[in-house]
Amino acid sequence: NEKKEKSKPLINKEFAAARTILDEMELHEDSWPFLLPVDTKQFPTYKKVIKKPMDLSTIRSKLEGGSYKTKDDFSVDVRLIFDNCETFNEDESPVGRAGHNMRAYFDSQWADLNSS
Ligand SMILES: Cc1ncccc1N[C@@H](C)c1ccc2c(c1)OCCCO2
């Protein structure tokens, strides 16, 4: 039976699938608010309100650096981006709408990956 591997990065197939979804999200036209960490000089209240900031470049570094043990650990960080967005931004704002669009896009890609 398969040896349970501990604290190893996610297996190649899962890694490749997560990387592909990340590639596609970075290319999405609505990804612009999420590409880099929110600049707390530009938004001074952000780090007080948002306890766990997350963005696509941080996820990229964590994925390539072997920080994610499973593809689900990866998805937790992705969803954190969109939850933070809903906390800080009005739904009817450019960033709020972009967050909803990107979450829908991710959920659909994620569902495909988990149905294949
Ligand atoms: C995801 C998120 N949540 C809360 C605040 C900001 C952000 N994203 C940053 C990248 C951003 C979004 C909109 C912006 C902006 C910067 O530049 C200042 C001018 C207005 O437009």
The ligand as an SDF file (V2000), in Angstrom:
LIG
                    3D

 21 23  0  0  0  0  0  0  0  0999 V2000
   -7.7090   43.4470   -3.9450 C   0  0  0  0  0  0  0  0  0  0  0  0
   -7.7320   44.7580   -3.2460 C   0  0  0  0  0  0  0  0  0  0  0  0
   -8.5350   44.8890   -2.1700 N   0  0  0  0  0  0  0  0  0  0  0  0
   -8.5850   46.0440   -1.4980 C   0  0  0  0  0  0  0  0  0  0  0  0
   -7.8460   47.1400   -1.9100 C   0  0  0  0  0  0  0  0  0  0  0  0
   -7.0030   47.0470   -3.0180 C   0  0  0  0  0  0  0  0  0  0  0  0
   -6.9390   45.8410   -3.6980 C   0  0  0  0  0  0  0  0  0  0  0  0
   -6.1260   45.7160   -4.8190 N   0  0  0  0  0  0  0  0  0  0  0  0
   -5.1700   46.7240   -5.2160 C   0  0  0  0  0  0  0  0  0  0  0  0
   -4.1540   46.1240   -6.1750 C   0  0  0  0  0  0  0  0  0  0  0  0
   -5.8420   47.9400   -5.8560 C   0  0  0  0  0  0  0  0  0  0  0  0
   -7.1490   47.8590   -6.2980 C   0  0  0  0  0  0  0  0  0  0  0  0
   -7.7540   48.9940   -6.8960 C   0  0  0  0  0  0  0  0  0  0  0  0
   -7.0310   50.1640   -7.0420 C   0  0  0  0  0  0  0  0  0  0  0  0
   -5.7090   50.2100   -6.5910 C   0  0  0  0  0  0  0  0  0  0  0  0
   -5.1190   49.1010   -6.0060 C   0  0  0  0  0  0  0  0  0  0  0  0
   -4.9280   51.3110   -6.7600 O   0  0  0  0  0  0  0  0  0  0  0  0
   -5.3730   52.5780   -6.2430 C   0  0  0  0  0  0  0  0  0  0  0  0
   -6.3890   53.2050   -7.1190 C   0  0  0  0  0  0  0  0  0  0  0  0
   -7.6820   52.4650   -7.0030 C   0  0  0  0  0  0  0  0  0  0  0  0
   -7.6020   51.2260   -7.6690 O   0  0  0  0  0  0  0  0  0  0  0  0
  1  2  1  0
  2  3  1  0
  2  7  2  0
  3  4  2  0
  4  5  1  0
  5  6  2  0
  6  7  1  0
  7  8  1  0
  8  9  1  0
  9 10  1  0
  9 11  1  0
 11 12  1  0
 11 16  2  0
 12 13  2  0
 13 14  1  0
 14 15  2  0
 14 21  1  0
 15 16  1  0
 15 17  1  0
 17 18  1  0
 18 19  1  0
 19 20  1  0
 20 21  1  0
M  END
$$$$
